[in-house]
């Protein structure tokens, strides 16, 4: 059984994720809640801007760092 590699959340992208974009919608989520999108190098800026313009972006962290800080968690795209 092989482990599935995390992929970028950008529409149509199948590249490996190297960034985690942590966000929340303050109209829907409690302040401490963090949803996540994954991003490859190519789409990190675009996805960050999309979330940032809406005031949703909270943090951008390298995937390896996020994974080690959040054991057992998966991105809930």
C-alpha positions as CSV (number, residue, x, y, z in Angstrom):
1,X,0.0,0.0,0.0
2,X,1.5,3.3,-1.1
3,X,1.0,6.6,0.7
4,X,-0.7,9.2,-1.4
5,X,1.4,12.3,-1.9
6,X,-0.3,15.6,-1.1
7,X,-1.0,17.7,-4.2
8,X,-1.6,21.4,-4.9
9,X,-5.1,22.7,-4.3
10,X,-5.0,24.9,-7.4
11,X,-7.6,23.8,-10.0
12,X,-6.2,21.3,-12.4
13,X,-2.8,21.2,-10.8
14,X,-1.3,17.8,-9.9
15,X,2.1,19.0,-8.6
16,X,3.4,18.0,-5.2
17,X,2.4,20.4,-2.5
18,X,5.3,22.2,-0.8
19,X,3.3,24.9,1.1
20,X,0.3,24.9,3.5
21,X,-1.9,28.0,3.4
22,X,-3.8,28.2,6.7
23,X,-7.0,30.2,6.5
24,X,-10.4,30.8,7.9
25,X,-13.6,32.7,7.0
26,X,-14.4,34.8,10.0
27,X,-18.1,34.8,9.0
28,X,-18.2,31.0,9.2
29,X,-15.4,29.8,11.4
30,X,-14.4,30.4,15.0
31,X,-11.2,32.5,15.3
32,X,-9.0,29.5,16.2
33,X,-10.3,27.3,13.4
34,X,-7.9,26.7,10.5
35,X,-8.8,25.3,7.1
36,X,-5.9,24.5,4.8
37,X,-5.1,24.6,1.1
38,X,-2.0,23.0,-0.3
39,X,0.2,24.8,-2.8
40,X,3.1,23.9,-5.2
41,X,5.8,26.6,-5.8
42,X,4.0,27.8,-8.9
43,X,0.6,28.4,-7.3
44,X,1.6,29.6,-3.8
45,X,1.4,33.3,-4.6
46,X,-1.8,33.0,-6.6
47,X,-3.6,31.1,-3.9
48,X,-2.2,33.3,-1.1
49,X,-3.5,36.4,-3.0
50,X,-6.9,34.8,-3.5
51,X,-7.3,34.2,0.2
52,X,-5.5,37.4,1.3
53,X,-7.8,39.7,-0.7
54,X,-10.8,38.2,1.1
55,X,-9.0,38.6,4.5
56,X,-9.0,34.8,5.0
57,X,-5.2,34.0,4.9
58,X,-3.7,33.5,8.3
59,X,-0.4,31.8,7.6
60,X,1.8,30.2,4.9
61,X,4.0,27.4,6.1
62,X,6.3,24.9,4.4
63,X,4.4,21.6,4.1
64,X,7.2,19.6,6.0
65,X,7.0,22.1,8.9
66,X,3.2,21.9,9.0
67,X,3.2,18.2,8.9
68,X,5.7,17.8,11.7
69,X,3.7,20.4,13.9
70,X,0.3,18.7,13.2
71,X,0.9,14.9,13.5
72,X,-1.8,12.9,11.8
73,X,-3.6,15.8,10.3
74,X,-4.6,16.1,6.7
75,X,-5.5,19.1,4.7
76,X,-9.3,19.7,4.6
77,X,-9.6,21.3,1.2
